[in-house]
Amino acid sequence: MKQYGKVAVLMGGSSSEREVSLMSGAGVLAALQSKGVDAHRFDPSEKPLSALKEEGFACVFNILHGPFGEDGTLQGALEALGVPYTGCGVMASAIAMDKWRTKLLWKGAGLPIPAFELLDESSDFDAIEKTLGLPIFVKPSSEGSSIGVTKVKAAGELRAAFEEARKYDAVVIAEQFIGGGEYTCAVIGDKAYPTIKIEPATEYYDYQAKYFRDDTVYRCPSGLAPEVEARARELALKAFKVLGCRGWSRVDFLMDEAGEIYLLEANTSPGMTSHSLVPMAAKVEGIAYEDLCLKVLDTVHVG
């Protein structure tokens, strides 16, 4: 494993997803070390990124989540330092972190997305409730892990959901509910992996269901008919490429009762915890967690 040199596993950080990043990072670090990689924990909230050069790191496995870690800021800093890193570059990271601009790009490319509206103080909340229909999901544009998300189920509740989401981001989206099931598809390199169907025991796939509850059901293979599975993987790859992604990402999508697929969002720094989805899809392909970490590490780049 000497070809990798000294590897920094970037974890933690200062975003609202710090706790999840530390869990993901601990798993990646242990996996790489078990394979003989000279890997070390590196938390940018504890030391400056310049220490990567000073301490002789050859490359970075980025497992930071949220702002600074996956919004293009970190990627730009690593580019300036000349340190190769895993995951998407500056542009794709910045766009994918912003759900609104992701939707605009996908829509412009002719890819299917749920109907949505931007919310602000002057919005006609009653009219938007009628236009999108109930229930409606309200979410901050640039947060992850379902932080700040509300499912509006009754008329008159949209404004309160907007106020909650606005605590996390100035840009807030109201999104049409698609009720046929929630799915995700991992993309590594130029390959889309088996889709996963997510069946939370909670009202929706929230922060607790994603990382801490043991009653969320994940089905992989997802049970989609072969032709639908193929279409979902093809759409995930197109969505990945339209955003300019590279290395690896995870594309989430919804399905309606008629079997139509609607792209939801892209995650350019997917979780790697015991509850995470990319390792599940890789396992179905016969790829162990440790080998998955090496496969991602093989995608390091700069520029």
Summary of the structure (lengths in Angstrom):
residues: 303
radius of gyration: 19.0
end to end distance: 23.6
largest distance: 61.0
contacts: 1056
relative contact order: 0.16
helix: 35%
strand: 21%
